Amino acid sequence: MNIYVCIGSSCHQKSSYSVMKEIKYLIIENGLEEKVNLQSAFCLGHCANGITIKIDDEIVTGVGMGNIREIFKTKVLDICK
C-alpha cells in the first residue's frame, strides 16, 4: 500500500508535515513497515479542501490531526491487518 501526503504550499501551511509524522508513527506502532510505503507528494490538486492524502488510488481530503487516526484505521489498518 502506498500513502502520499501532499506537502504543496496550501497543505504545508495547514501542517501536512505533522500529519505525515503521525502517519509514520501509526505505521510503526501497528507494525506495518513492510506493508505501507509513506511518501510526500507535491500538490494532489485539492488545495481548497484542506490537507490531501492519497492512499493507493483514493484521494482523501480534509485530513488533519483531529481525524488522521480514524482515517488510518478505516482506510489502512482495516485493510492491511
Protein Blocks (a to p, Z undefined) as FASTA:
>chain_A
ZZdddfbfklmmnopmmmmmmmmmmmmmnopmmmpccdddehehiamnopaddehjacce
hiafklmmmmmmmmmmmmmZZ
